[in-house]
């Protein structure tokens, strides 16, 4: 069924990740888009602390392609939340300088660009 131990671990990680993403998608939008982005971050930290083995697999350079496909659903949630924050005018112009749209700072594979890890999004005060 799973082939080997790695196949079993991959299946478990895929199931846990799919459940987590479904949980993120289930939250209805809040009145303030920045609150949705914060909630997403809190859920992400909570998931990774509760599932350190899954986090290790997801963070691995050799993560299975099936996990990348499942993770794409989570990236879609993140993109929607970033678009909402941008549409509300909460990004400072300096942050978006050089980017054509809010999706530009998420690579197609769903990995953050290294140049943005040093300067995470800067928000205006609400």
C-alpha positions in Angstrom: 0.0 0.0 0.0 2.7 2.5 1.0 5.7 0.7 -0.4 8.0 1.4 2.5 8.5 3.4 5.7 9.1 6.6 3.7 5.9 6.0 1.8 4.0 5.7 5.0 5.5 8.9 6.4 4.7 10.7 3.2 1.1 9.6 3.3 0.8 10.7 7.0 2.4 14.1 6.2 0.1 14.5 3.2 -3.0 13.8 5.2 -2.0 16.1 8.1 -1.1 18.9 5.6 -4.4 18.5 3.7 -6.4 18.7 7.0 -4.5 21.8 8.1 -5.1 23.5 4.7 -8.8 22.6 4.9 -8.9 24.2 8.4 -7.3 27.4 7.1 -9.8 27.5 4.2 -12.7 27.0 6.5 -12.2 30.3 8.3 -14.5 33.0 6.9 -12.9 36.3 6.0 -12.7 38.8 8.9 -13.5 42.5 8.6 -9.9 43.4 8.5 -7.7 41.6 6.0 -4.6 42.0 8.2 -6.4 39.9 10.8 -6.8 37.1 8.3 -3.1 37.2 7.5 -2.3 37.1 11.2 -4.6 34.2 11.8 -3.0 32.3 9.0 0.4 32.9 10.6 -0.9 31.8 14.0 -2.4 28.6 12.4 0.9 27.9 10.6 3.0 28.2 13.8 0.5 26.1 15.7 0.5 23.4 13.1 4.3 23.2 12.9 4.6 23.0 16.6 2.0 20.3 16.9 3.5 18.3 13.9 7.3 18.7 14.1 7.8 15.6 12.0 5.6 16.9 9.2 7.3 20.3 9.4 10.6 18.6 9.0 9.4 16.7 5.9 7.9 19.9 4.4 11.1 21.8 5.1 13.3 19.2 3.5 15.1 19.8 0.2 13.9 16.4 -0.8 10.2 16.7 0.1 7.9 14.5 -2.0 6.1 16.0 -5.0 2.8 15.0 -3.6 3.3 17.3 -0.6 4.1 20.2 -2.9 0.8 19.6 -4.7 -1.1 19.6 -1.4 0.8 22.6 -0.2 -0.2 24.6 -3.3 -3.7 24.8 -1.7 -2.2 26.5 1.3 -0.3 28.9 -1.0 -3.6 29.8 -2.7 -5.0 30.7 0.7 -2.0 32.9 1.5 -2.1 34.6 -1.9 -5.8 35.5 -1.4 -5.0 36.9 2.0 -2.1 38.9 0.6 -4.2 40.2 -2.2 -6.8 41.4 0.3 -4.2 43.2 2.4 -2.8 44.8 -0.7 -6.3 45.8 -2.0 -7.0 47.4 1.3 -3.9 49.6 0.8 -2.1 48.2 3.8 1.3 47.6 2.1 3.7 50.4 2.0 4.8 51.4 -1.5 8.4 50.8 -0.6 7.8 47.1 0.0 6.0 46.5 -3.4 8.6 48.5 -5.3 9.8 46.3 -8.1 7.0 43.8 -7.8 4.3 43.8 -10.5 1.6 42.4 -8.2 1.4 40.8 -4.7 1.9 37.3 -6.1 5.4 38.2 -7.3 6.9 37.6 -3.9 5.7 34.0 -3.9 7.5 31.7 -6.3 5.3 29.4 -8.5 6.4 26.4 -6.4 5.1 28.2 -3.3 8.4 29.0 -1.8 9.2 32.4 -0.5 11.9 34.3 -2.3 15.0 34.5 -0.2 15.3 38.3 -0.7 12.0 38.8 1.1 12.8 36.7 4.1 15.1 39.4 5.4 12.3 42.0 5.0 9.0 40.5 5.7 6.0 42.6 4.6 5.8 46.0 6.1 2.3 47.1 7.0 0.9 50.5 7.6 -0.8 51.1 10.9 -4.5 50.3 11.0 
